[in-house]
Amino acid sequence: MQNIPVDTARLGTIMCVVPPEPRINTETGQVRTDRDGNTIYVVGVSVRQLANRRADVIEIAVPVKPVGLAEGMRVTVADLIAVAWEIDGRKGTSFRASGITSEAAAAAVSGGAVKAKSAGGEN
């Protein structure tokens, strides 16, 4: 398997289209966990490329349940990695990240939400 870091700043708009849910092993029906025993969650996101109108939907696996995400929210993805894989002659790419947060939550942490609120002309 080959791990490829992804520069999310070059992706354009990233929007949640499927809220977080535990990743399930389709053969056993059990919830999948990482090496440390943490439940792996998967979030479906739409990625709109900056250069054109094309959008793709990808699933991103994360080791911690993202809180407060809902369908239609713009999100920020931390440490996105594309993993090229091959199993029994089948090939594909999966995605994983250290975390996914709503853009509103990320702005609040960085102070951006306060600026946006006061820019509306409130006294």
C-alpha positions in Angstrom: 0.0 0.0 0.0 1.2 3.5 -0.8 0.2 6.5 1.4 -0.1 9.8 -0.4 -0.6 13.1 1.6 -3.3 15.2 0.2 -3.1 19.0 0.2 -6.7 19.9 1.2 -6.1 23.6 0.4 -6.0 22.7 -3.3 -9.3 20.7 -3.2 -11.8 23.6 -3.0 -15.0 23.1 -1.2 -15.4 20.1 1.0 -18.9 19.4 2.2 -20.4 16.6 4.4 -22.9 14.5 2.5 -23.1 11.5 4.8 -22.8 12.2 8.6 -20.3 10.1 10.6 -21.1 6.4 11.2 -19.0 3.5 12.5 -17.3 1.6 9.8 -18.6 -2.0 9.7 -16.8 -5.1 8.5 -19.2 -6.4 5.8 -18.1 -10.0 6.3 -18.5 -10.2 10.1 -20.9 -7.3 10.8 -18.6 -6.1 13.6 -17.5 -2.5 14.1 -14.0 -1.9 12.8 -11.3 -0.6 15.1 -7.8 0.7 14.7 -4.6 -0.8 16.3 -5.4 1.1 19.5 -8.9 -0.3 19.8 -10.6 3.0 18.8 -13.8 2.7 16.7 -13.2 3.9 13.1 -15.8 6.3 11.8 -16.5 7.1 8.2 -17.8 10.4 6.8 -18.9 10.9 3.2 -17.8 14.2 1.8 -18.2 16.0 -1.5 -15.1 17.5 -2.9 -15.5 20.3 -5.5 -12.3 20.9 -7.5 -11.2 24.6 -7.8 -10.4 24.4 -11.5 -13.7 23.2 -12.7 -17.3 22.4 -11.8 -16.6 18.7 -11.2 -17.4 17.3 -7.8 -16.5 13.8 -6.4 -17.9 12.0 -3.3 -15.3 10.2 -1.2 -15.5 8.4 2.2 -12.9 9.4 4.8 -12.1 7.2 7.7 -11.2 8.8 11.0 -10.2 7.3 14.4 -12.4 9.7 16.5 -16.1 10.3 16.0 -16.5 13.8 14.5 -19.0 15.8 16.6 -21.6 18.1 15.3 -21.4 17.3 11.6 -24.6 17.2 9.6 -25.4 16.8 5.9 -24.7 20.0 4.0 -22.1 21.4 6.3 -18.8 22.6 4.9 -16.0 20.8 6.7 -12.3 21.0 7.3 -10.2 17.8 7.0 -7.0 17.4 9.0 -4.1 15.3 7.8 -5.8 13.7 4.8 -4.0 10.7 3.3 -5.0 8.8 0.1 -4.1 5.1 0.4 -3.6 3.1 -2.8 -4.5 -0.6 -2.2 -4.7 -3.9 -4.1 -6.4 -7.0 -2.8 -7.0 -10.2 -4.8 -6.5 -8.4 -8.1 -8.8 -5.5 -7.2 -7.3 -2.0 -6.9 -8.6 1.2 -5.4 -7.9 4.2 -3.2 -9.2 4.8 0.2 -8.9 8.0 2.3 -8.2 8.6 6.0 -7.6 11.6 8.2 -6.8 12.4 11.8 -10.1 14.4 12.1 -12.9 16.2 10.4 -14.6 19.3 11.8 -17.2 21.8 10.6 -15.8 25.0 9.1 -17.9 26.9 11.7 -16.3 25.0 14.6 -12.8 25.5 13.1 -13.5 29.3 12.6 -14.7 29.6 16.2 -11.5 28.0 17.5 -9.3 30.4 15.4 -11.4 33.4 16.2 -12.9 33.7 12.7 -16.5 33.3 13.9 -16.2 36.4 16.1 -15.0 38.5 13.2 -17.8 37.3 10.9 -20.4 38.0 13.5 -19.3 41.5 14.2 -19.0 42.3 10.5 -22.8 42.3 10.1 -23.1 45.8 11.5 -24.1 44.8 15.1 -23.1 47.3 17.9 
